[in-house]
Amino acid sequence: MFDFDSNWDNYFTCKQTKACVGLMQNITCFYQLTVHMIRLDERTNSIFILAGEDLAISVLTDGSWRFEP
């Protein structure tokens, strides 16, 4: 069983959550791409998004985001 109170260090920040919702809206509606994966990188606490055939985005803890190679 998962203990939700054990470690809050590896969760999305509010700014990351808001940025992800906006990005998902644009990715799925505007660009009409399929989102294949959303994952929290536990080393950097950034969110990794993989969409379409080659779109990779990282959302940093401050809510800023960047394309990944």
Secondary structure, DSSP 8 states (H G I E B T S, - for coil): ---TTS-GGGS--HHHHHHHHHHHHIIIIIS---EEEEEEETTTTEEEEEETTTEEEEE-TTS-EEE--
